[in-house]
């Protein structure tokens, strides 16, 4: 199977971003960027991605769609929302992290993560460092945010982290960020990164794609 065919199948079968799955219409605006940050916090523990995206949807359904709304919500209300989505193993710690993270975004970035991006300049490494100041977000979480945010922050492109690159190598694709970035138009980099991460979490999909 050619590289072009594998890439096309990846996008067609697995190219839904995690932001889309969580119901986030990602734009370069404060509210959707904050919702992506919430999703990142939820994904930053060893938990199934489907549970994390369901928990994000439940929090947004409860009205916690901006840092101010999250900061004003009660800790128990956040725990309850996470519980409704069956995000139970990490619910209490995550409820605390979400409240503290909302306060940080309000205090340091005035509720607007575009200010964080501006502070990082053109450096994705610096952006990752600033993201890791948010409670619960570590290097893996920073990579999750950047993979998704490149859809609306072109200066991050092409952003393919180690997990995405490793999956690409197993599929016989170019396995550097620059090489992967050449496979699809820049506006599809986030979708390709998400697709590679999805198949990395389901080894049988790697085999299916390789087999054609």
C-alpha atoms as an extended CHARMM CRD file, in Angstrom:
* protein
*
       212  EXT
         1         1  UNK       CA              0.0000000000        0.0000000000        0.0000000000  PROA      1               0.0000000000
         2         2  UNK       CA              1.3890000000        3.4040000000       -0.9200000000  PROA      2               0.0000000000
         3         3  UNK       CA              2.1190000000        6.1810000000        1.5320000000  PROA      3               0.0000000000
         4         4  UNK       CA             -0.6160000000        8.2450000000       -0.1020000000  PROA      4               0.0000000000
         5         5  UNK       CA             -3.1820000000        5.4710000000        0.3410000000  PROA      5               0.0000000000
         6         6  UNK       CA             -2.2990000000        4.8780000000        3.9860000000  PROA      6               0.0000000000
         7         7  UNK       CA             -2.4680000000        8.6050000000        4.6880000000  PROA      7               0.0000000000
         8         8  UNK       CA             -5.8540000000        8.9430000000        2.9880000000  PROA      8               0.0000000000
         9         9  UNK       CA             -7.2400000000        5.9940000000        4.9650000000  PROA      9               0.0000000000
        10        10  UNK       CA             -5.8570000000        7.4000000000        8.2180000000  PROA      10              0.0000000000
        11        11  UNK       CA             -7.6880000000       10.6740000000        7.6840000000  PROA      11              0.0000000000
        12        12  UNK       CA            -10.8880000000        9.0360000000        6.4760000000  PROA      12              0.0000000000
        13        13  UNK       CA            -11.1180000000        6.3870000000        9.2030000000  PROA      13              0.0000000000
        14        14  UNK       CA             -9.3980000000        7.9600000000       12.2060000000  PROA      14              0.0000000000
        15        15  UNK       CA             -8.9860000000       11.6690000000       11.4720000000  PROA      15              0.0000000000
        16        16  UNK       CA            -11.4630000000       13.0660000000       13.9660000000  PROA      16              0.0000000000
        17        17  UNK       CA             -9.6780000000       15.3460000000       16.3870000000  PROA      17              0.0000000000
        18        18  UNK       CA            -10.2200000000       14.8920000000       20.1010000000  PROA      18              0.0000000000
        19        19  UNK       CA            -11.5400000000       18.4510000000       20.2850000000  PROA      19              0.0000000000
        20        20  UNK       CA            -14.2350000000       17.5310000000       17.7720000000  PROA      20              0.0000000000
        21        21  UNK       CA            -15.0770000000       14.4230000000       19.7700000000  PROA      21              0.0000000000
        22        22  UNK       CA            -15.4950000000       16.5750000000       22.8710000000  PROA      22              0.0000000000
        23        23  UNK       CA            -17.8930000000       18.8940000000       21.0480000000  PROA      23              0.0000000000
        24        24  UNK       CA            -15.4150000000       21.7730000000       20.7580000000  PROA      24              0.0000000000
        25        25  UNK       CA            -15.5940000000       23.8770000000       17.6240000000  PROA      25              0.0000000000
        26        26  UNK       CA            -12.0110000000       25.0380000000       17.8250000000  PROA      26              0.0000000000
        27        27  UNK       CA            -11.3190000000       28.6600000000       16.9090000000  PROA      27              0.0000000000
        28        28  UNK       CA             -8.6350000000       31.1460000000       17.8600000000  PROA      28              0.0000000000
        29        29  UNK       CA            -10.9000000000       32.6570000000       20.5050000000  PROA      29              0.0000000000
        30        30  UNK       CA            -10.6720000000       32.6020000000       24.3170000000  PROA      30              0.0000000000
        31        31  UNK       CA            -13.6230000000       30.3050000000       25.0830000000  PROA      31              0.0000000000
        32        32  UNK       CA            -12.8840000000       27.4180000000       22.6870000000  PROA      32              0.0000000000
        33        33  UNK       CA             -9.1710000000       27.5580000000       23.5240000000  PROA      33              0.0000000000
        34        34  UNK       CA            -10.0500000000       27.2950000000       27.1980000000  PROA      34              0.0000000000
        35        35  UNK       CA            -12.3030000000       24.3220000000       26.4960000000  PROA      35              0.0000000000
        36        36  UNK       CA             -9.3650000000       22.6620000000       24.7420000000  PROA      36              0.0000000000
        37        37  UNK       CA             -7.3260000000       23.2740000000       27.8930000000  PROA      37              0.0000000000
        38        38  UNK       CA            -10.0370000000       21.5940000000       29.9790000000  PROA      38              0.0000000000
        39        39  UNK       CA             -9.9660000000       18.6010000000       27.6530000000  PROA      39              0.0000000000
        40        40  UNK       CA             -6.1800000000       18.5100000000       27.9630000000  PROA      40              0.0000000000
        41        41  UNK       CA             -6.4050000000       18.3980000000       31.7640000000  PROA      41              0.0000000000
        42        42  UNK       CA             -8.9050000000       15.5440000000       31.5360000000  PROA      42              0.0000000000
        43        43  UNK       CA             -6.6380000000       13.6100000000       29.1490000000  PROA      43              0.0000000000
        44        44  UNK       CA             -3.5450000000       14.1340000000       31.2990000000  PROA      44              0.0000000000
        45        45  UNK       CA             -4.1570000000       11.0950000000       33.4780000000  PROA      45              0.0000000000
        46        46  UNK       CA             -4.0140000000        7.4200000000       32.4540000000  PROA      46              0.0000000000
        47        47  UNK       CA             -7.6450000000        7.1530000000       31.4400000000  PROA      47              0.0000000000
        48        48  UNK       CA             -9.4510000000        6.1170000000       28.2700000000  PROA      48              0.0000000000
        49        49  UNK       CA             -9.7120000000        8.9910000000       25.7910000000  PROA      49              0.0000000000
        50        50  UNK       CA            -13.4200000000        8.2880000000       25.2640000000  PROA      50              0.0000000000
        51        51  UNK       CA            -14.0470000000        8.8010000000       28.9830000000  PROA      51              0.0000000000
        52        52  UNK       CA            -12.0310000000       12.0110000000       28.9550000000  PROA      52              0.0000000000
        53        53  UNK       CA            -13.9410000000       13.4610000000       26.0110000000  PROA      53              0.0000000000
        54        54  UNK       CA            -17.2690000000       12.4070000000       27.5590000000  PROA      54              0.0000000000
        55        55  UNK       CA            -16.2480000000       14.1540000000       30.7860000000  PROA      55              0.0000000000
        56        56  UNK       CA            -15.4070000000       17.3080000000       28.8420000000  PROA      56              0.0000000000
        57        57  UNK       CA            -18.8250000000       17.2440000000       27.2130000000  PROA      57              0.0000000000
        58        58  UNK       CA            -20.5010000000       16.8620000000       30.6020000000  PROA      58              0.0000000000
        59        59  UNK       CA            -18.5760000000       19.7830000000       32.0980000000  PROA      59              0.0000000000
        60        60  UNK       CA            -19.4880000000       21.9740000000       29.1350000000  PROA      60              0.0000000000
        61        61  UNK       CA            -23.1130000000       20.8450000000       29.3620000000  PROA      61              0.0000000000
        62        62  UNK       CA            -23.0760000000       21.9430000000       33.0010000000  PROA      62              0.0000000000
        63        63  UNK       CA            -22.0560000000       25.4270000000       31.8660000000  PROA      63              0.0000000000
        64        64  UNK       CA            -18.3400000000       25.3390000000       32.6760000000  PROA      64              0.0000000000
        65        65  UNK       CA            -17.2390000000       26.6210000000       29.2820000000  PROA      65              0.0000000000
        66        66  UNK       CA            -15.0460000000       29.5680000000       30.3150000000  PROA      66              0.0000000000
        67        67  UNK       CA            -12.4010000000       29.9710000000       33.0080000000  PROA      67              0.0000000000
        68        68  UNK       CA            -14.6480000000       32.3310000000       34.9290000000  PROA      68              0.0000000000
        69        69  UNK       CA            -17.5300000000       29.8580000000       34.9230000000  PROA      69              0.0000000000
        70        70  UNK       CA            -15.1870000000       27.0510000000       35.9840000000  PROA      70              0.0000000000
        71        71  UNK       CA            -13.6580000000       29.1450000000       38.7570000000  PROA      71              0.0000000000
        72        72  UNK       CA            -17.0940000000       30.1130000000       40.0830000000  PROA      72              0.0000000000
        73        73  UNK       CA            -18.3840000000       26.5440000000       40.0670000000  PROA      73              0.0000000000
        74        74  UNK       CA            -18.2550000000       24.5890000000       43.2840000000  PROA      74              0.0000000000
        75        75  UNK       CA            -15.7770000000       21.7550000000       43.7590000000  PROA      75              0.0000000000
        76        76  UNK       CA            -18.5910000000       19.2870000000       44.4580000000  PROA      76              0.0000000000
        77        77  UNK       CA            -20.4540000000       20.4040000000       41.3350000000  PROA      77              0.0000000000
        78        78  UNK       CA            -17.3650000000       19.6370000000       39.2710000000  PROA      78              0.0000000000
        79        79  UNK       CA            -16.9930000000       16.2450000000       40.9640000000  PROA      79              0.0000000000
        80        80  UNK       CA            -20.6410000000       15.4890000000       40.2410000000  PROA      80              0.0000000000
        81        81  UNK       CA            -20.2900000000       16.4320000000       36.5700000000  PROA      81              0.0000000000
        82        82  UNK       CA            -17.2480000000       14.1930000000       36.2070000000  PROA      82              0.0000000000
        83        83  UNK       CA            -19.1140000000       11.3890000000       37.9500000000  PROA      83              0.0000000000
        84        84  UNK       CA            -22.0080000000       11.6380000000       35.5130000000  PROA      84              0.0000000000
        85        85  UNK       CA            -19.4960000000       10.9410000000       32.7500000000  PROA      85              0.0000000000
        86        86  UNK       CA            -18.0650000000        7.9840000000       34.7380000000  PROA      86              0.0000000000
        87        87  UNK       CA            -14.7570000000        9.8180000000       35.1370000000  PROA      87              0.0000000000
        88        88  UNK       CA            -14.5890000000        8.5260000000       38.6820000000  PROA      88              0.0000000000
        89        89  UNK       CA            -11.0940000000        7.3140000000       39.4810000000  PROA      89              0.0000000000
        90        90  UNK       CA             -9.5870000000       10.7950000000       39.2040000000  PROA      90              0.0000000000
        91        91  UNK       CA            -12.6860000000       12.8990000000       39.7920000000  PROA      91              0.0000000000
        92        92  UNK       CA            -11.7420000000       14.6370000000       43.0450000000  PROA      92              0.0000000000
        93        93  UNK       CA             -8.1710000000       15.5070000000       42.0720000000  PROA      93              0.0000000000
        94        94  UNK       CA             -9.2760000000       16.6260000000       38.6390000000  PROA      94              0.0000000000
        95        95  UNK       CA            -12.0400000000       18.8020000000       40.0800000000  PROA      95              0.0000000000
        96        96  UNK       CA             -9.3910000000       20.5370000000       42.1950000000  PROA      96              0.0000000000
        97        97  UNK       CA             -7.0100000000       20.9040000000       39.2370000000  PROA      97              0.0000000000
        98        98  UNK       CA             -9.7590000000       22.3920000000       37.0490000000  PROA      98              0.0000000000
        99        99  UNK       CA            -10.6180000000       25.0100000000       39.6500000000  PROA      99              0.0000000000
       100       100  UNK       CA             -6.9790000000       25.9520000000       40.2540000000  PROA      100             0.0000000000
       101       101  UNK       CA             -6.2530000000       25.9710000000       36.5290000000  PROA      101             0.0000000000
       102       102  UNK       CA             -9.1660000000       28.3070000000       35.8450000000  PROA      102             0.0000000000
       103       103  UNK       CA             -7.8500000000       30.7160000000       38.4630000000  PROA      103             0.0000000000
       104       104  UNK       CA             -4.3890000000       30.6050000000       36.8790000000  PROA      104             0.0000000000
       105       105  UNK       CA             -5.7820000000       31.3260000000       33.4090000000  PROA      105             0.0000000000
       106       106  UNK       CA             -7.7540000000       34.2600000000       34.7870000000  PROA      106             0.0000000000
       107       107  UNK       CA             -4.9430000000       35.6870000000       36.9030000000  PROA      107             0.0000000000
       108       108  UNK       CA             -1.9930000000       35.2320000000       34.5620000000  PROA      108             0.0000000000
       109       109  UNK       CA             -3.5730000000       35.2940000000       31.1160000000  PROA      109             0.0000000000
       110       110  UNK       CA             -6.7080000000       37.3630000000       31.8350000000  PROA      110             0.0000000000
       111       111  UNK       CA             -8.8280000000       34.4520000000       30.6490000000  PROA      111             0.0000000000
       112       112  UNK       CA             -7.2770000000       34.4340000000       27.1770000000  PROA      112             0.0000000000
       113       113  UNK       CA             -4.8280000000       31.6930000000       26.1830000000  PROA      113             0.0000000000
       114       114  UNK       CA             -3.8020000000       33.6980000000       23.1500000000  PROA      114             0.0000000000
       115       115  UNK       CA             -1.7510000000       35.7210000000       25.6250000000  PROA      115             0.0000000000
       116       116  UNK       CA              0.0620000000       32.5180000000       26.5800000000  PROA      116             0.0000000000
       117       117  UNK       CA              0.7850000000       31.8570000000       22.9140000000  PROA      117             0.0000000000
       118       118  UNK       CA              2.1110000000       35.3970000000       22.4880000000  PROA      118             0.0000000000
       119       119  UNK       CA              4.3460000000       34.9890000000       25.5420000000  PROA      119             0.0000000000
       120       120  UNK       CA              5.8060000000       31.8300000000       23.9950000000  PROA      120             0.0000000000
       121       121  UNK       CA              6.6270000000       33.6060000000       20.7370000000  PROA      121             0.0000000000
       122       122  UNK       CA              7.4830000000       31.1690000000       17.9690000000  PROA      122             0.0000000000
       123       123  UNK       CA              8.8110000000       28.5170000000       20.3770000000  PROA      123             0.0000000000
       124       124  UNK       CA              6.6680000000       25.4040000000       20.7880000000  PROA      124             0.0000000000
       125       125  UNK       CA              9.0420000000       24.3290000000       23.5690000000  PROA      125             0.0000000000
       126       126  UNK       CA              8.3310000000       27.5200000000       25.5050000000  PROA      126             0.0000000000
       127       127  UNK       CA              4.6230000000       27.0780000000       24.8570000000  PROA      127             0.0000000000
       128       128  UNK       CA              4.8740000000       23.6090000000       26.3760000000  PROA      128             0.0000000000
       129       129  UNK       CA              6.6340000000       24.9900000000       29.4450000000  PROA      129             0.0000000000
       130       130  UNK       CA              3.9120000000       27.5860000000       29.9910000000  PROA      130             0.0000000000
       131       131  UNK       CA              1.1740000000       25.0040000000       29.5520000000  PROA      131             0.0000000000
       132       132  UNK       CA              2.8170000000       22.8550000000       32.2100000000  PROA      132             0.0000000000
       133       133  UNK       CA              2.2220000000       25.5980000000       34.7550000000  PROA      133             0.0000000000
       134       134  UNK       CA             -1.4500000000       24.5900000000       34.6110000000  PROA      134             0.0000000000
       135       135  UNK       CA             -2.2130000000       22.0350000000       37.3550000000  PROA      135             0.0000000000
       136       136  UNK       CA             -2.2430000000       18.4210000000       36.1500000000  PROA      136             0.0000000000
       137       137  UNK       CA             -0.6560000000       19.2150000000       32.7550000000  PROA      137             0.0000000000
       138       138  UNK       CA              2.7860000000       17.6790000000       32.1940000000  PROA      138             0.0000000000
       139       139  UNK       CA              4.8000000000       17.0430000000       29.0370000000  PROA      139             0.0000000000
       140       140  UNK       CA              2.2140000000       14.5790000000       27.6860000000  PROA      140             0.0000000000
       141       141  UNK       CA             -0.6210000000       17.0100000000       28.3010000000  PROA      141             0.0000000000
       142       142  UNK       CA              1.2930000000       19.8710000000       26.7000000000  PROA      142             0.0000000000
       143       143  UNK       CA              1.7820000000       17.7080000000       23.6150000000  PROA      143             0.0000000000
       144       144  UNK       CA             -1.9450000000       16.8930000000       23.5320000000  PROA      144             0.0000000000
       145       145  UNK       CA             -2.8130000000       20.5890000000       23.5990000000  PROA      145             0.0000000000
       146       146  UNK       CA             -0.2950000000       21.4810000000       20.8900000000  PROA      146             0.0000000000
       147       147  UNK       CA             -1.3740000000       18.6350000000       18.5950000000  PROA      147             0.0000000000
       148       148  UNK       CA             -4.9210000000       19.9430000000       18.6600000000  PROA      148             0.0000000000
       149       149  UNK       CA             -4.1910000000       23.6780000000       18.8250000000  PROA      149             0.0000000000
       150       150  UNK       CA             -2.1510000000       23.5990000000       15.6230000000  PROA      150             0.0000000000
       151       151  UNK       CA             -5.5140000000       23.5640000000       13.8360000000  PROA      151             0.0000000000
       152       152  UNK       CA             -5.9090000000       27.2460000000       14.7620000000  PROA      152             0.0000000000
       153       153  UNK       CA             -2.3390000000       28.2180000000       15.6910000000  PROA      153             0.0000000000
       154       154  UNK       CA             -0.4130000000       27.8300000000       12.4180000000  PROA      154             0.0000000000
       155       155  UNK       CA              2.9040000000       28.6990000000       14.0550000000  PROA      155             0.0000000000
       156       156  UNK       CA              2.8360000000       25.2790000000       15.7490000000  PROA      156             0.0000000000
       157       157  UNK       CA              2.6860000000       23.3680000000       12.4680000000  PROA      157             0.0000000000
       158       158  UNK       CA              3.7580000000       20.7390000000       11.7840000000  PROA      158             0.0000000000
       159       159  UNK       CA              3.2950000000       19.4180000000       15.3390000000  PROA      159             0.0000000000
       160       160  UNK       CA              3.6470000000       15.6480000000       15.6180000000  PROA      160             0.0000000000
       161       161  UNK       CA              4.8530000000       14.3940000000       18.9820000000  PROA      161             0.0000000000
       162       162  UNK       CA              6.7850000000       11.2090000000       19.7460000000  PROA      162             0.0000000000
       163       163  UNK       CA              3.6210000000        9.0820000000       19.9860000000  PROA      163             0.0000000000
       164       164  UNK       CA              2.3900000000       10.2180000000       16.5750000000  PROA      164             0.0000000000
       165       165  UNK       CA              5.8110000000        9.7750000000       14.9910000000  PROA      165             0.0000000000
       166       166  UNK       CA              6.1940000000        6.2710000000       16.4430000000  PROA      166             0.0000000000
       167       167  UNK       CA              2.8120000000        5.2650000000       15.0120000000  PROA      167             0.0000000000
       168       168  UNK       CA              3.8050000000        6.6880000000       11.6440000000  PROA      168             0.0000000000
       169       169  UNK       CA              6.9820000000        4.6110000000       11.6360000000  PROA      169             0.0000000000
       170       170  UNK       CA              5.0080000000        1.4230000000       12.3440000000  PROA      170             0.0000000000
       171       171  UNK       CA              2.8080000000        2.2610000000        9.3700000000  PROA      171             0.0000000000
       172       172  UNK       CA              5.7620000000        2.7880000000        7.0700000000  PROA      172             0.0000000000
       173       173  UNK       CA              5.1570000000        6.5360000000        6.8260000000  PROA      173             0.0000000000
       174       174  UNK       CA              7.6790000000        9.3450000000        7.2180000000  PROA      174             0.0000000000
       175       175  UNK       CA              8.1850000000        9.6120000000       10.9460000000  PROA      175             0.0000000000
       176       176  UNK       CA              9.4860000000       13.1110000000       11.5730000000  PROA      176             0.0000000000
       177       177  UNK       CA              7.2810000000       16.1720000000       12.0560000000  PROA      177             0.0000000000
       178       178  UNK       CA              8.5800000000       17.7240000000        8.8460000000  PROA      178             0.0000000000
       179       179  UNK       CA              8.0920000000       14.5170000000        6.8640000000  PROA      179             0.0000000000
       180       180  UNK       CA              4.5710000000       13.9820000000        8.1640000000  PROA      180             0.0000000000
       181       181  UNK       CA              3.7230000000       17.6020000000        7.5330000000  PROA      181             0.0000000000
       182       182  UNK       CA              4.4160000000       17.1410000000        3.8440000000  PROA      182             0.0000000000
       183       183  UNK       CA              1.7970000000       14.3760000000        3.5280000000  PROA      183             0.0000000000
       184       184  UNK       CA             -1.2590000000       16.5940000000        3.9520000000  PROA      184             0.0000000000
       185       185  UNK       CA             -2.1680000000       20.2850000000        3.6420000000  PROA      185             0.0000000000
       186       186  UNK       CA             -1.2510000000       22.3080000000        6.7500000000  PROA      186             0.0000000000
       187       187  UNK       CA             -4.9000000000       22.6350000000        7.7550000000  PROA      187             0.0000000000
       188       188  UNK       CA             -5.0310000000       18.8340000000        8.0820000000  PROA      188             0.0000000000
       189       189  UNK       CA             -1.9900000000       18.4740000000       10.3440000000  PROA      189             0.0000000000
       190       190  UNK       CA             -4.1270000000       18.2850000000       13.4850000000  PROA      190             0.0000000000
       191       191  UNK       CA             -6.3490000000       15.6140000000       11.9340000000  PROA      191             0.0000000000
       192       192  UNK       CA             -3.3790000000       13.5180000000       10.8470000000  PROA      192             0.0000000000
       193       193  UNK       CA             -1.7730000000       13.8290000000       14.2840000000  PROA      193             0.0000000000
       194       194  UNK       CA             -5.0210000000       12.7490000000       15.9500000000  PROA      194             0.0000000000
       195       195  UNK       CA             -5.3780000000        9.8180000000       13.5490000000  PROA      195             0.0000000000
       196       196  UNK       CA             -1.8650000000        8.6040000000       14.3250000000  PROA      196             0.0000000000
       197       197  UNK       CA             -2.4860000000        8.8270000000       18.0600000000  PROA      197             0.0000000000
       198       198  UNK       CA             -5.7610000000        6.9420000000       17.7150000000  PROA      198             0.0000000000
       199       199  UNK       CA             -4.1480000000        4.0500000000       15.8520000000  PROA      199             0.0000000000
       200       200  UNK       CA             -1.2490000000        4.0190000000       18.3470000000  PROA      200             0.0000000000
       201       201  UNK       CA             -3.8420000000        3.2440000000       21.0290000000  PROA      201             0.0000000000
       202       202  UNK       CA             -5.3520000000        0.4060000000       18.9720000000  PROA      202             0.0000000000
       203       203  UNK       CA             -2.5720000000       -1.8570000000       17.6320000000  PROA      203             0.0000000000
       204       204  UNK       CA             -5.0570000000       -3.8660000000       15.5920000000  PROA      204             0.0000000000
       205       205  UNK       CA             -5.6990000000       -0.7460000000       13.5330000000  PROA      205             0.0000000000
       206       206  UNK       CA             -2.0150000000       -0.5320000000       12.6480000000  PROA      206             0.0000000000
       207       207  UNK       CA             -2.1750000000       -4.1030000000       11.3660000000  PROA      207             0.0000000000
       208       208  UNK       CA             -5.3710000000       -3.3890000000        9.4230000000  PROA      208             0.0000000000
       209       209  UNK       CA             -3.9100000000       -0.3430000000        7.7510000000  PROA      209             0.0000000000
       210       210  UNK       CA             -0.7040000000       -2.1270000000        6.8530000000  PROA      210             0.0000000000
       211       211  UNK       CA             -2.6530000000       -5.0470000000        5.4190000000  PROA      211             0.0000000000
       212       212  UNK       CA             -4.8170000000       -2.8250000000        3.2880000000  PROA      212             0.0000000000
